[in-house]
Amino acid sequence: MTTNPPHPEAKGRSSDPYGHATRAARARAALVLVAVVLVAVNLRVAVTSLGAVLDQARADLAMSTLATSTAATLPVVCFGGVALATPRLIRRMGAKTGLGLALGLLLAGQLIRVGAGEATLLAGTFVACAGIAVGNVLIPVIVKIEFPARVGEVTGAYSAAMSGGAAIGAAATVPIGDAAGGWRGGLAVWSVLAAAALAIWLPQMRRSHAPAESRAPAAAMMRSPVAWAVTLLFATQSVLAFVVMAWLPTIYIDAGFAPGEAGTLLAVALLVGVPVYFVVPVLAARLRRQGSLGAGMTAVQIVGLAGLLLSPESVPWLWAVLIGIGGGVFPLTLALFSMRTRTATETATLSAMAQSAGYLLAALGPFTIGVLRDVTDSWTTPVLVLMAICVVQTALSFSAGKPRLVGNPGTGSTPYERGPRRAANQHSSGTTP
């Protein structure tokens, strides 16, 4: 007697209740996506909210110049330093549990920094930024694990959320503080957002475990030309981004604009990043080579910097928009973390390598540009230096954009012969949580 084989869907229900074809799996994927986006908002709002009220905190706490400068530079230094330890964290507890720990640190830090005085502000900022640093590295890993065939779309969504969070933190913290009785209230309110992200993420931690690989291939990554191309590209865009955030309003003020107008122009540059940050990774995932995309955005940024240098008062909003578009190299590099690696472990190692080097270099950027401005008593040399960095970034875009993967340990780089989507599916088998 012939027995009909079980229907594929019935088999899936019995053996894999969380399979990709089931409604439960789709609902879980949607929840993970919401959680990733909410986490991404937290990764920037906690930083820009502090910058928005730092002058108020300094006056209220009678902070020294050293303490104020430390508070301003601590986030980017922490991003670079803590990123180095994140791959080890993944090996011990897994990416999902690691991200839960990052959110816990962020929440604790935000509560600590609104405490008694200068010491608690600095300590809380350090703890919060340590959590952000871990989250910065882990979000691309989570995307690699959960959405291997949708790296572009998901990277675009969380990159746009990061950009939006940065703008919201910068714009809303002072008004919220005014309504809540001071700068402490303006900072404390964002802990609610961190608590919400942690609550949504907690169920995912139950499904977390360490990657299949016993250790991250850090030594091999350091020998990979592909990894270094992505790392240096992340470094150049980080320097440009933090210089723009630190000095763009001052450049406009020195050109004759009122402080309020200068702040608005910085907000324009940040808000432009929301749609740009969403679109760029989606385009990157559909392109075989991403060099032209990175080089094109860098060229737009050069035009914006040139306009800022030659005629800042003519169409100031246009220069801000062009500079904001140039910032789209940031989400491109985030997408490359996944697109240039095979497994979640490699993604974590490349992400940590690039972010540690990139953010530590970025910490020097605003300081160096400020020194050049003081020495030359002009913005000409500093802006020309930024344009030179853009030229270097253009070359790095073509190098990092070549269709290659980082190699297996000891093998160097390997040709990346498939399209991004097919390669993601091909190499995702070892990354399932």
C-alpha positions as CSV (number, residue, x, y, z in Angstrom):
1,M,0.0,0.0,0.0
2,T,1.3,3.5,-0.9
3,T,1.4,6.1,1.8
4,N,1.3,9.7,0.8
5,P,4.1,11.7,2.4
6,P,3.1,14.3,5.0
7,H,2.3,17.7,3.7
8,P,5.4,20.0,4.0
9,E,3.6,22.5,6.2
10,A,2.4,19.7,8.5
11,K,6.0,18.5,8.8
12,G,7.2,22.0,9.5
13,R,4.6,22.4,12.3
14,S,5.6,19.2,14.0
15,S,9.4,19.4,13.7
16,D,10.1,23.1,13.5
17,P,7.4,25.3,15.1
18,Y,9.6,28.4,14.5
19,G,10.4,27.6,10.9
20,H,10.5,30.6,8.5
21,A,7.2,29.4,6.7
22,T,5.1,29.6,9.9
23,R,3.1,32.5,11.1
24,A,4.8,32.3,14.5
25,A,8.2,32.7,12.9
26,R,7.0,35.7,10.9
27,A,5.6,37.3,14.0
28,R,8.9,36.6,15.9
29,A,10.9,38.1,13.1
30,A,8.7,41.2,13.1
31,L,9.2,41.5,16.9
32,V,13.0,41.1,16.5
33,L,13.0,43.9,13.9
34,V,11.0,46.2,16.1
35,A,13.4,45.5,19.0
36,V,16.5,46.1,16.8
37,V,15.1,49.4,15.6
38,L,14.2,50.5,19.1
39,V,17.7,49.5,20.4
40,A,19.2,51.5,17.5
41,V,17.3,54.7,18.6
42,N,18.8,54.3,22.0
43,L,22.4,54.0,20.7
44,R,22.5,57.7,19.7
45,V,19.8,59.6,21.7
46,A,21.7,59.0,24.9
47,V,24.8,60.7,23.5
48,T,23.2,63.7,21.7
49,S,20.9,64.4,24.7
50,L,23.9,64.9,26.9
51,G,25.5,67.3,24.4
52,A,22.3,69.3,24.3
53,V,22.4,70.0,28.1
54,L,26.1,69.8,28.9
55,D,26.4,73.6,29.3
56,Q,23.5,73.6,31.8
57,A,25.0,70.7,33.7
58,R,28.4,72.4,33.8
59,A,26.8,75.6,35.3
60,D,24.7,73.7,37.8
61,L,27.4,71.4,39.0
62,A,30.3,73.9,38.8
63,M,32.2,71.4,36.6
64,S,35.8,72.1,35.7
65,T,36.9,72.5,32.2
66,L,38.6,69.2,32.4
67,A,35.5,67.4,33.6
68,T,33.4,69.1,30.9
69,S,35.8,68.1,28.2
70,T,35.9,64.6,29.5
71,A,32.1,64.3,29.4
72,A,32.1,65.5,25.8
73,T,34.8,63.2,24.6
74,L,34.0,60.1,26.8
75,P,31.4,58.6,24.4
76,V,33.5,58.3,21.4
77,V,36.6,57.1,23.4
78,C,34.4,54.5,25.1
79,F,32.9,53.4,21.8
80,G,36.4,52.5,20.6
81,G,37.8,51.0,23.7
82,V,34.9,48.8,24.8
83,A,34.3,47.5,21.2
84,L,37.6,45.5,21.5
85,A,36.2,43.3,24.3
86,T,32.8,42.6,22.6
87,P,33.8,39.5,20.6
88,R,35.0,37.9,23.8
89,L,31.6,38.7,25.3
90,I,29.8,37.0,22.4
91,R,31.9,33.8,22.9
92,R,30.9,33.7,26.6
93,M,27.2,34.4,26.4
94,G,26.1,34.8,22.8
95,A,25.1,37.9,20.8
96,K,21.5,38.1,22.1
97,T,22.3,37.9,25.8
98,G,25.2,40.3,25.1
99,L,22.8,42.8,23.6
100,G,20.6,42.5,26.7
101,L,23.5,43.2,28.9
102,A,24.3,46.2,26.8
103,L,20.8,47.6,27.2
104,G,21.0,47.0,31.0
105,L,24.3,49.0,31.1
106,L,22.7,51.8,29.1
107,L,19.7,52.0,31.3
108,A,21.8,51.9,34.5
109,G,24.1,54.6,33.2
110,Q,21.3,56.9,32.2
111,L,19.9,56.7,35.7
112,I,23.3,57.1,37.4
113,R,24.3,60.2,35.4
114,V,21.4,62.3,36.7
115,G,22.5,61.6,40.3
116,A,24.2,63.9,42.8
117,G,27.1,65.6,41.1
118,E,30.0,65.7,38.7
119,A,31.3,62.3,39.6
120,T,28.0,60.6,39.0
121,L,27.5,62.4,35.7
122,L,30.9,61.1,34.5
123,A,30.4,57.6,35.9
124,G,26.9,57.3,34.5
125,T,28.1,58.5,31.1
126,F,30.9,55.9,31.1
127,V,28.5,53.1,32.0
128,A,25.9,54.2,29.4
129,C,28.5,54.6,26.7
130,A,29.9,51.2,27.5
131,G,26.5,49.7,26.9
132,I,26.2,51.7,23.6
133,A,29.6,50.5,22.5
134,V,28.6,46.8,23.0
135,G,25.4,47.5,21.1
136,N,27.2,49.2,18.3
137,V,29.2,46.0,17.6
138,L,26.3,43.6,18.3
139,I,23.5,45.0,16.2
140,P,25.2,44.0,12.9
141,V,25.8,40.6,14.3
142,I,22.1,40.2,15.2
143,V,21.2,41.3,11.7
144,K,23.5,38.6,10.3
145,I,21.9,36.0,12.5
146,E,18.3,36.9,12.2
147,F,18.1,38.4,8.7
148,P,20.9,36.9,6.6
149,A,18.9,37.5,3.3
150,R,17.7,41.0,4.3
151,V,20.9,42.6,5.5
152,G,20.4,45.8,3.4
153,E,16.8,46.5,4.4
154,V,17.3,45.8,8.1
155,T,20.6,47.7,8.2
156,G,18.8,50.6,6.5
157,A,16.0,50.5,9.1
158,Y,18.2,50.5,12.1
159,S,20.6,53.1,10.6
160,A,17.7,55.4,10.0
161,A,16.6,54.9,13.6
162,M,20.0,55.8,14.9
163,S,20.0,59.0,12.8
164,G,16.5,59.9,14.0
165,G,17.5,59.2,17.6
166,A,20.5,61.5,17.3
167,A,18.3,64.3,15.9
168,I,15.5,63.7,18.5
169,G,18.0,63.7,21.4
170,A,19.6,66.9,20.2
171,A,16.3,68.7,19.6
172,A,14.0,67.5,22.3
173,T,16.1,67.2,25.5
174,V,16.2,70.9,26.3
175,P,12.4,71.5,25.9
176,I,11.7,68.3,27.9
177,G,14.1,69.5,30.6
178,D,12.4,72.9,30.8
179,A,9.1,71.1,31.3
180,A,10.6,68.6,33.8
181,G,12.4,71.1,36.0
182,G,15.9,71.0,34.6
183,W,18.6,69.2,32.7
184,R,18.3,66.1,34.9
185,G,14.7,65.6,33.8
186,G,15.7,66.1,30.2
187,L,18.3,63.3,30.5
188,A,16.3,61.0,32.7
189,V,13.3,60.7,30.3
190,W,15.4,58.8,27.8
191,S,15.9,56.0,30.4
192,V,12.2,55.1,29.7
193,L,13.1,54.5,26.1
194,A,16.0,52.2,27.1
195,A,13.8,50.3,29.6
196,A,11.3,49.7,26.8
197,A,14.0,48.4,24.5
198,L,15.2,46.1,27.2
199,A,11.7,44.8,27.9
200,I,11.1,44.0,24.3
201,W,14.5,42.3,24.0
202,L,14.4,40.1,27.1
203,P,12.4,37.3,25.4
204,Q,15.0,37.0,22.7
205,M,17.7,36.3,25.3
206,R,16.1,33.0,26.1
207,R,17.0,31.8,22.5
208,S,20.6,33.0,22.7
209,H,23.7,30.9,22.8
210,A,27.3,31.4,21.7
211,P,28.1,31.0,18.0
212,A,29.2,27.7,16.7
213,E,32.8,28.8,16.2
214,S,34.9,28.4,19.3
215,R,36.7,31.7,18.9
216,A,36.6,34.8,16.8
217,P,39.3,34.8,14.1
218,A,40.9,38.1,15.3
219,A,44.4,37.3,14.1
220,A,43.2,36.3,10.6
221,M,41.0,39.4,10.5
222,M,44.0,41.6,11.2
223,R,45.8,40.0,8.1
224,S,42.8,40.5,5.8
225,P,43.1,43.3,3.2
226,V,39.3,43.3,3.0
227,A,38.9,43.8,6.8
228,W,41.4,46.7,6.7
229,A,39.7,48.4,3.8
230,V,36.4,48.3,5.7
231,T,38.1,49.4,9.0
232,L,39.8,52.4,7.4
233,L,36.6,53.4,5.6
234,F,34.7,53.3,8.9
235,A,37.6,55.4,10.5
236,T,37.4,58.1,7.8
237,Q,33.7,58.5,8.0
238,S,33.8,58.5,11.8
239,V,36.3,61.4,11.8
240,L,34.2,63.4,9.3
241,A,31.0,62.7,11.2
242,F,32.3,63.7,14.7
243,V,34.0,66.8,13.3
244,V,30.8,67.9,11.6
245,M,28.8,67.4,14.8
246,A,31.4,69.2,16.9
247,W,32.2,72.2,14.7
248,L,29.6,72.7,12.0
249,P,27.6,75.2,14.1
250,T,30.8,77.1,15.0
251,I,31.7,77.4,11.3
252,Y,28.3,78.9,10.6
253,I,28.5,81.2,13.6
254,D,32.0,82.5,12.5
255,A,30.4,83.1,9.1
256,G,27.9,85.5,10.7
257,F,24.9,83.3,11.6
258,A,23.2,83.4,15.0
259,P,23.7,80.5,17.3
260,G,20.1,79.4,16.9
261,E,20.4,79.4,13.1
262,A,23.7,77.5,13.3
263,G,22.1,74.8,15.5
264,T,19.2,74.5,13.1
265,L,21.6,73.9,10.2
266,L,23.3,71.1,12.1
267,A,19.8,69.6,12.8
268,V,19.2,69.8,9.0
269,A,22.4,67.8,8.3
270,L,21.3,65.2,10.9
271,L,17.7,64.9,9.7
272,V,18.8,64.4,6.1
273,G,20.5,61.3,7.4
274,V,17.2,59.6,8.2
275,P,16.1,58.8,4.7
276,V,19.7,58.6,3.4
277,Y,20.6,56.1,6.1
278,F,17.6,53.9,5.2
279,V,18.2,53.9,1.4
280,V,21.9,53.4,1.3
281,P,22.1,49.9,2.8
282,V,19.2,48.8,0.6
283,L,21.1,50.0,-2.5
284,A,24.3,48.4,-1.3
285,A,22.7,45.0,-0.9
286,R,21.5,45.2,-4.5
287,L,24.9,46.2,-6.0
288,R,27.7,43.8,-6.7
289,R,30.2,46.5,-6.1
290,Q,29.6,49.3,-3.6
291,G,32.6,51.5,-4.3
292,S,30.7,53.9,-6.6
293,L,28.0,54.4,-4.0
294,G,30.5,55.3,-1.3
295,A,32.5,57.5,-3.6
296,G,29.4,59.3,-4.9
297,M,28.3,60.2,-1.4
298,T,31.8,61.3,-0.5
299,A,31.9,63.5,-3.6
300,V,28.6,65.1,-2.5
301,Q,30.2,65.8,0.9
302,I,33.2,67.5,-0.8
303,V,30.9,69.8,-2.7
304,G,29.1,70.7,0.6
305,L,32.4,71.4,2.3
306,A,33.7,73.5,-0.6
307,G,30.5,75.5,-0.5
308,L,30.9,75.9,3.3
309,L,34.4,77.2,2.7
310,L,33.9,79.5,-0.3
311,S,30.4,80.9,0.3
312,P,28.8,79.7,3.6
313,E,26.2,82.5,3.6
314,S,24.8,82.0,0.1
315,V,22.8,78.8,0.4
316,P,23.7,77.6,3.9
317,W,20.9,74.9,4.1
318,L,22.2,73.4,0.8
319,W,25.7,72.9,2.2
320,A,24.2,71.3,5.3
321,V,22.1,69.0,3.2
322,L,25.0,67.9,1.1
323,I,27.2,67.3,4.1
324,G,24.4,65.2,5.6
325,I,24.1,63.1,2.5
326,G,27.8,62.5,2.6
327,G,27.3,61.0,6.0
328,G,25.6,58.1,4.3
329,V,28.9,56.3,4.2
330,F,28.3,55.3,7.8
331,P,25.3,53.0,7.1
332,L,27.2,51.7,4.1
333,T,30.1,50.5,6.4
334,L,27.5,48.9,8.7
335,A,26.1,46.9,5.8
336,L,29.6,45.9,4.8
337,F,30.2,44.3,8.2
338,S,27.7,41.6,7.2
339,M,28.3,41.6,3.4
340,R,32.0,41.0,3.7
341,T,31.8,38.1,6.2
342,R,30.4,34.6,6.2
343,T,29.3,34.0,9.7
344,A,28.1,35.9,12.8
345,T,31.5,35.4,14.5
346,E,33.3,37.0,11.6
347,T,30.8,39.8,11.5
348,A,31.4,40.4,15.2
349,T,35.1,40.4,14.8
350,L,35.1,42.8,11.8
351,S,32.6,45.1,13.5
352,A,34.7,45.3,16.7
353,M,37.9,45.8,14.7
354,A,36.5,48.6,12.6
355,Q,34.6,50.4,15.4
356,S,37.5,50.2,17.8
357,A,39.9,51.8,15.4
358,G,37.4,54.1,13.8
359,Y,36.0,55.6,17.0
360,L,39.4,56.0,18.6
361,L,40.6,57.9,15.6
362,A,37.4,59.9,15.6
363,A,38.2,61.1,19.1
364,L,41.2,62.9,17.7
365,G,39.3,64.5,14.9
366,P,37.4,67.3,16.6
367,F,40.5,68.1,18.8
368,T,42.8,68.3,15.8
369,I,40.5,70.4,13.7
370,G,40.0,72.8,16.7
371,V,43.7,73.2,17.1
372,L,44.1,73.9,13.4
373,R,41.4,76.5,13.7
374,D,43.1,78.2,16.6
375,V,46.6,78.1,15.0
376,T,45.6,79.4,11.7
377,D,42.8,81.7,12.9
378,S,40.7,80.5,10.0
379,W,38.5,77.7,8.8
380,T,40.3,77.4,5.5
381,T,43.0,74.9,6.5
382,P,40.7,72.7,8.7
383,V,38.1,72.4,5.9
384,L,40.8,71.6,3.4
385,V,42.0,68.9,5.7
386,L,38.4,67.5,5.8
387,M,38.3,67.5,2.0
388,A,41.6,65.7,1.9
389,I,40.1,63.0,4.2
390,C,37.2,62.8,1.8
391,V,39.6,62.0,-1.1
392,V,41.2,59.2,1.0
393,Q,37.7,58.0,1.8
394,T,36.8,57.8,-1.9
395,A,39.7,55.4,-2.6
396,L,38.8,53.4,0.5
397,S,35.2,53.1,-0.8
398,F,36.3,51.4,-4.0
399,S,38.6,49.1,-2.0
400,A,36.0,48.1,0.6
401,G,33.3,47.9,-2.1
402,K,35.0,45.2,-4.1
403,P,32.9,41.9,-4.1
404,R,35.1,39.9,-1.7
405,L,34.8,38.2,1.6
406,V,37.3,38.1,4.5
407,G,39.2,34.9,4.3
408,N,39.1,31.8,6.5
409,P,41.9,31.8,9.2
410,G,45.2,32.0,7.4
411,T,43.9,32.3,3.9
412,G,43.6,36.0,3.4
413,S,40.7,37.3,1.3
414,T,38.5,35.1,-0.8
415,P,36.6,36.1,-4.0
416,Y,33.0,37.0,-3.4
417,E,31.5,35.6,-6.6
418,R,27.8,35.7,-5.7
419,G,25.4,38.6,-5.3
420,P,24.9,39.9,-1.8
421,R,21.6,38.1,-1.2
422,R,22.7,34.8,-2.5
423,A,25.9,34.9,-0.5
424,A,24.1,35.8,2.6
425,N,21.9,32.7,2.3
426,Q,25.0,30.6,1.3
427,H,26.9,31.6,4.4
428,S,24.2,31.8,7.0
429,S,24.0,28.2,8.0
430,G,26.4,28.5,10.9
431,T,24.8,31.5,12.4
432,T,21.3,30.3,13.3
433,P,20.6,31.1,17.0
